[in-house]
Amino acid sequence: MEGGLITFLLVSISIVGYIGSLWINPWVKCSRCDGKSRKRGAIFSYSLRLCSKCGGNGRQLRFGRRLFFGPPR
């Protein structure tokens, strides 16, 4: 009986902590450009373009934030 209660409390605390971290830190470094906001050209490597995944800002919204709350205001 006590083992189930302890497990329930630990899982509950973990879920609340994760949701809190989504609320406080909604952004992560862009996985495609690694947070640099620009990509080098494939043929002419000296040329630069804005990252198409993050739109050139170097960050992207966390999946859990998008799923539970939507984009921040």
N, C-alpha and C positions, 0 to 999 in steps of 0.2 A: 504494500500500500504506500509506504513512504517513498520507495524508489520511483514509483510512477508519478508522485507529486513533485519530487525533485526534478525528474526529467521534464515534466510539464513546465515547471518554473524556468528551467534553463532554456528550453526552446522558446518560451514566451519572451524572456529577456533578450534572447538573440534576435528574434523577429522585431521587437520594438527598437533595438539598437540599429538594426539594418534600415528600418524605415526612417529612423532619426537621421542616420547618415545620408540617406537619399535626400532628405529635406535640407540638411545643412550643406552638403557637397553634391549638387546635382550634376556637375560637369566632370569629365575626365579628358585626358589628353587624347587627341584624335589618333586612331589606330592606323590610319593610312599615311599621314604625313608626320607622325610622331610629335605633334604639337608645334611644328615649325611653320605651319600654315602655307607653305609653298612646296611644290614638287618640282623636281628637275625634269627636263625633257628627256625622252627616251633616246632620241637620235642625237640631238644637240644638247649635251648635258650642261652646257653653260647657261642655257635658257631656263627661265623659271615661269611657273604658272601657279595660280591659286589652287589649293586642294579642292577637288570637287565634292568630297565627302563632308568636310566641315565648312565649306564656303569661304575659307581663308582666315578663319579666326583661331584655328589650332586646337579647338576643343569640340567635344560632342557630348550630347546628353546621355547620362547613364541609362541603361535599359530599364532598370527597375523604376527609375524616376519617370520615364516615359510611360511605362505600363500603369503605375499606380496614380500618379499626380498630373502628368502632362508637363509641358514645358513651363519653366518659371516665368513669372511676369516681369 
